[in-house]
Amino acid sequence: MTIVGVHITKVNAERNMKSVAQKVGINNNISVKEVSEHDFMLGSSKQQGLRFSFTFNCQYTPDVGTIDLEGDVLFLAEEEESKKILADWKEHKRVHGDHVENILNSALMRSNIQAIKISQDLGLPSPVPLPRVEKKQLQKAQPKATAK
């Protein structure tokens, strides 16, 4: 199993309030909405894989704004494995546990990066907590001065 690529195909974002002075809640959600066959051209040979279409939603509460993304994760696997995944999707509308983690993590990584960029452009809080330096960390990191 190999994830060949992750592509964002649709972006919709809006800010509903002029200022964000109050405490804001952020709820992120990602899900697979469709699985379909996808042909890959590898040199002169053609290999069949799968396309996992996903949606990512970042909802700010109270109604401060939203970021909605759609995209595809392109997946290359053995033909038998691809057929099994596709059949399971058609029958149960689910992706087998062995694959869903890698597929959703790949989509989530790409979506979070895009959502951080969009949130900055719209003046919304980052949908993912970013690391921050604290005063305690700075004091530990600075070398102590010695008197001679």
C-alpha positions in Angstrom: 0.0 0.0 0.0 1.4 3.4 -1.0 -0.2 6.8 -0.8 0.9 8.5 -4.0 -0.5 12.0 -3.3 -3.0 14.2 -1.5 -4.7 17.0 -3.5 -7.0 19.7 -2.2 -9.8 20.2 -4.8 -12.1 22.7 -3.1 -11.7 25.5 -0.5 -14.5 27.4 1.2 -13.8 29.7 4.1 -15.5 32.6 5.8 -15.2 34.8 8.9 -18.5 35.8 10.4 -17.4 38.3 13.1 -15.4 41.4 12.9 -13.4 40.7 16.0 -12.6 37.6 18.0 -12.3 39.0 21.5 -14.0 36.1 23.3 -12.9 32.5 23.9 -13.3 30.5 20.7 -13.9 26.8 20.4 -12.6 24.9 17.4 -14.0 21.6 16.2 -12.2 19.8 13.3 -13.7 16.9 11.5 -12.5 14.8 8.6 -14.2 12.0 6.7 -14.0 9.9 3.6 -17.0 10.6 1.4 -16.3 8.4 -1.6 -13.9 5.7 -2.8 -13.4 5.1 -6.6 -11.0 3.4 -9.0 -8.1 5.5 -10.3 -5.7 4.5 -13.1 -2.0 5.4 -12.7 0.3 5.7 -15.6 3.7 4.5 -14.4 6.0 4.9 -17.4 4.5 2.8 -20.2 2.4 0.6 -17.9 -0.9 1.3 -16.3 -1.7 0.3 -12.8 -5.0 0.5 -11.0 -5.3 2.2 -7.7 -8.0 4.0 -5.7 -9.1 7.6 -5.1 -10.4 8.4 -1.6 -12.4 11.7 -1.7 -12.5 13.4 1.7 -14.0 16.4 3.4 -12.4 18.5 6.2 -14.4 20.9 8.2 -13.1 23.4 10.8 -16.0 25.0 12.7 -15.3 27.9 15.1 -17.8 28.4 18.0 -19.5 30.7 18.7 -20.2 31.3 15.0 -16.9 33.1 14.3 -16.2 31.3 11.0 -15.7 28.1 9.1 -13.1 26.5 6.9 -14.2 23.7 4.6 -11.9 21.7 2.3 -12.4 18.8 -0.1 -9.7 16.7 -1.7 -8.5 13.3 -2.8 -5.9 10.8 -1.4 -4.5 8.7 -4.2 -3.6 5.2 -3.2 -1.7 2.5 -5.0 -1.9 -1.1 -3.9 -2.0 -4.6 -5.3 -5.0 -5.2 -7.6 -6.6 -7.8 -5.2 -6.2 -5.4 -2.2 -7.7 -2.5 -4.2 -10.7 -4.6 -5.2 -11.3 -5.7 -1.6 -11.2 -2.1 -0.3 -13.6 -0.9 -3.1 -16.0 -3.8 -2.5 -16.1 -3.1 1.2 -16.8 0.6 0.5 -19.6 -0.2 -1.9 -21.2 -2.7 0.5 -20.7 -0.9 3.9 -19.6 2.7 3.0 -16.5 2.2 5.2 -12.7 1.8 4.8 -11.0 -1.1 6.5 -9.2 -0.2 9.7 -5.8 -1.1 8.3 -5.9 1.6 5.7 -8.2 4.3 7.1 -5.5 5.5 9.6 -2.9 6.2 6.9 -5.4 7.7 4.5 -7.1 10.0 7.0 -3.7 11.0 8.6 -2.4 12.0 5.1 -5.5 13.9 4.3 -5.5 15.5 7.8 -1.9 16.6 7.6 -2.5 18.3 4.2 -5.8 19.8 5.4 -4.4 21.2 8.6 -1.5 22.9 6.8 -4.0 24.5 4.4 -6.4 25.4 7.2 -3.6 27.1 9.2 -2.8 29.3 6.1 -6.4 30.2 5.6 -7.0 31.0 9.2 -4.1 33.4 9.2 -5.5 35.1 6.0 -8.9 35.5 7.6 -7.6 36.5 11.0 -9.1 33.5 12.7 -7.3 31.5 15.5 -5.2 28.6 14.2 -7.3 25.4 14.0 -4.3 23.4 15.3 -2.5 24.4 18.5 0.9 25.7 17.5 4.0 25.4 19.8 4.8 28.4 21.9 7.9 29.3 23.9 7.3 30.0 27.5 9.3 32.1 29.9 10.4 28.9 31.9 11.7 27.4 28.7 13.7 30.5 27.8 15.3 30.6 31.3 16.4 26.9 31.0 17.8 27.4 27.5 19.9 30.4 28.2 23.4 29.6 29.6 24.2 30.9 33.0 26.7 33.7 33.3 29.8 33.1 35.4 31.8 35.8 37.1 35.6 35.8 36.8 
